[in-house]
Amino acid sequence: MKYKNNGFTYVECIVSLSIIFISASLIYTSIYSNYNNTVKNEDYNKMVNEAKIILETKKHEIKSGNESFVNNYTIEEGSGYKIYTKIEEEKEYYNCYKINVNIVDENNNLEFMSYVTK
């Protein structure tokens, strides 16, 4: 009597399932790490945009003639981070001001510096 071997054996099933599980775990870790990077980049971009807005606002205030905030240091609270702004007059140059904007959260520390003249 002859037996036909149609279908998979147990060893073939185990090997194919292990290959499927390994490939699924690789795909999952790839997608998860991409998601985490996207969330971090989104927070980083929000911080950069906030710093640019503050920097341009301070430049506009200096150019418009408001010098009441020169040589002082301010701290503001953003959405989950602190914003440190320092404006000081450059002694070496006439009507030149240095603006430092520093944004700090638990993961990032961004510092922007610019000069503006009246």
Protein Blocks (a to p, Z undefined) as FASTA:
>chain_A
ZZddedjdfklmmmmmmmmmmmmmmmmmmmmmmmmmmmmmmmmmmmmmmmmmmmmmmmmm
mmnopaklgoiacddddehiacdddddddfkbghiacdddddddfkbccdddddddZZ
